[in-house]
Amino acid sequence: MGDRPIKKGEILTIQLDNLAYGGETVGRINNFAIFVPGGIPGEKVKIEVSEVKKRYGRGKLLEIISPSAYRINPSCNVYNECGGCQMQHVDYEEQLQLKRQLVIDAIERIGGIKGVNVLPTLASEQRFYRNKAQFPLGVKKDGRGNAEIITGFYAPGTHEIISNEYCQIQHPLINKIVRKTLQVLNDEQISIYDEIHHTGLIRHLLVRVGVCTNQAMLVFVTNGYHFPEGKNIAKRVMEEIPELVSVLQNINSQKTNVILGRETKLILGEERIIDYIGELEFEISAQSFFQVNTLQSRILYDQVIKYAGLSGHEVVLDAYCGIGTISLYLARAAGVVHGIEVIEQAIEDAERNAVLNGLENLFFYSGLVEEVLPRLTNDGVTFDVVVVDPPRKGCHENVLKVFGETQPERIVYVSCNPTTLARDLAALQEHGYQVVEVQPVDLFPHTYHVECVVGMHRKDT
Ligand SMILES: C[S@@+](CC[C@H](N)C(=O)[O-])C[C@H]1O[C@@H](n2cnc3c(N)ncnc32)[C@H](O)[C@@H]1O
């Protein structure tokens, strides 16, 4: 074990210093980091060492010796078993403060950038904020061998389903649809996917809600195409819940942890549901990305507009544009907006959404940003302002390189992962940009996730 100062099974008392990306707290013994789930920075705790790696360890919380003033009783019954939320035991104001600190730590430690102005995290007003949920299905047997289809979330680090039909961060309509669907699936004795043997039919339920319209979508993710009962099941759930206007089947026959397959077929009702962000109307399909906290997205996008500093004439890039939500926001204040997105269905939605909102100054391209962007710049398109909103892994290095070569005046970076954000900000600094301000926005209360909008200027402006 060399110079590791802790041993598996050892009982230790440690001081917890900070929150790590992932929701665990971190304490140190002789500078050796130990991750502890369920703690709060500032607490002194007793732990049992559960894992020892070369550069860090992990501990199970046994006792809180001096509790934080911000520790509260989580209101969810399955909080301690379920892996969906990580911060329900922390007072909400303190969650916001810890998330801001997480962003500062990442920018300083990973990005190596000191003294950046990180503003206080903007709070989310909404409880039950999630407009989309993907639930795994499983079968529970009682002592007499009776089988019941259950759903919920996976316990942390496992594929064990913790049964929960009343999740406190989901929109109430999602919980209602899931409960009714489970009842119908149990009535109809539909077979459930078994991931070990790769047998059985239904793998996941995906439910989406238009928060401003109260329209809902239900997607059955199936192992294979054959689902003749689909129409009857859809009818039964729709009859009971009139807000459910769209029922689809997504086919995923692969042995994979990826939830959705490539193909989606309509079972009953509409192909898409509608929702609003501010005054803009969006049609959303099953596979397209749409921010999960609808009302808070408006706050996020207003911040993007502020940092974009548009005067009505600029040529703007919206890279990783999804169904064009940010693009349409920008288009109302810019000369022209070019949006790039890899999912073809999302680009179809984006084009439809531009028409729906009467906006004509937009061009959308389906493909990888790292491939489409160099083609656009080679064709002579130059951008005054660039907005990027990449997935968790951040921007491809070639995308940042193109910005270095073409030098747009301002860059607005929207990020859902402070660690890759910090890495990319450091690269953009190398390419001639300076961070003006960082605004964390809480899109995901009670989880460790934090969204950030970063305003950057070219150093010579
Ligand atoms: C965080 S979402 C942002 C979507 C949109 N800006 C919004 O606010 O709704 C990231 C999007 O990037 C897309 N994406 C991921 N990797 C990509 C790539 N290399 N090139 C283009 N799009 C990509 C995803 O499909 C997803 O729609």
The ligand as an SDF file (V2000), in Angstrom:
LIG
                    3D

 27 29  0  0  0  0  0  0  0  0999 V2000
  -26.1760   20.7340  -23.1310 C   0  0  0  0  0  0  0  0  0  0  0  0
  -27.0740   20.4260  -24.5980 S   0  0  0  0  0  0  0  0  0  0  0  0
  -27.4440   22.0830  -25.0990 C   0  0  0  0  0  0  0  0  0  0  0  0
  -28.6440   22.2400  -26.0070 C   0  0  0  0  0  0  0  0  0  0  0  0
  -29.1960   23.6470  -26.1660 C   0  0  0  0  0  0  0  0  0  0  0  0
  -28.1850   24.6600  -26.2460 N   0  0  0  0  0  0  0  0  0  0  0  0
  -30.2060   23.9750  -25.0750 C   0  0  0  0  0  0  0  0  0  0  0  0
  -29.9680   24.8490  -24.2470 O   0  0  0  0  0  0  0  0  0  0  0  0
  -31.2630   23.3120  -25.0530 O   0  0  0  0  0  0  0  0  0  0  0  0
  -25.7930   19.8980  -25.6600 C   0  0  0  0  0  0  0  0  0  0  0  0
  -26.2460   19.5360  -27.0610 C   0  0  0  0  0  0  0  0  0  0  0  0
  -25.0880   19.2330  -27.8280 O   0  0  0  0  0  0  0  0  0  0  0  0
  -25.3520   18.1310  -28.6820 C   0  0  0  0  0  0  0  0  0  0  0  0
  -24.0080   17.5690  -28.9920 N   0  0  0  0  0  0  0  0  0  0  0  0
  -23.2420   16.7880  -28.2210 C   0  0  0  0  0  0  0  0  0  0  0  0
  -22.0260   16.6090  -28.7810 N   0  0  0  0  0  0  0  0  0  0  0  0
  -22.0350   17.3050  -29.9500 C   0  0  0  0  0  0  0  0  0  0  0  0
  -21.0690   17.5310  -30.9830 C   0  0  0  0  0  0  0  0  0  0  0  0
  -19.8380   17.0270  -30.9070 N   0  0  0  0  0  0  0  0  0  0  0  0
  -21.4380   18.2980  -32.0280 N   0  0  0  0  0  0  0  0  0  0  0  0
  -22.6840   18.8240  -32.1140 C   0  0  0  0  0  0  0  0  0  0  0  0
  -23.6380   18.6620  -31.1650 N   0  0  0  0  0  0  0  0  0  0  0  0
  -23.3160   17.9140  -30.0960 C   0  0  0  0  0  0  0  0  0  0  0  0
  -26.3060   17.2730  -27.8920 C   0  0  0  0  0  0  0  0  0  0  0  0
  -27.0640   16.4560  -28.7410 O   0  0  0  0  0  0  0  0  0  0  0  0
  -27.1610   18.3310  -27.1600 C   0  0  0  0  0  0  0  0  0  0  0  0
  -28.2920   18.6740  -27.9130 O   0  0  0  0  0  0  0  0  0  0  0  0
  1  2  1  0
  2  3  1  0
  2 10  1  0
  3  4  1  0
  4  5  1  0
  5  6  1  0
  5  7  1  0
  7  8  2  0
  7  9  1  0
 10 11  1  0
 11 12  1  0
 11 26  1  0
 12 13  1  0
 13 14  1  0
 13 24  1  0
 14 15  1  0
 14 23  1  0
 15 16  2  0
 16 17  1  0
 17 18  1  0
 17 23  2  0
 18 19  1  0
 18 20  2  0
 20 21  1  0
 21 22  2  0
 22 23  1  0
 24 25  1  0
 24 26  1  0
 26 27  1  0
M  CHG  2   2   1   9  -1
M  END
$$$$
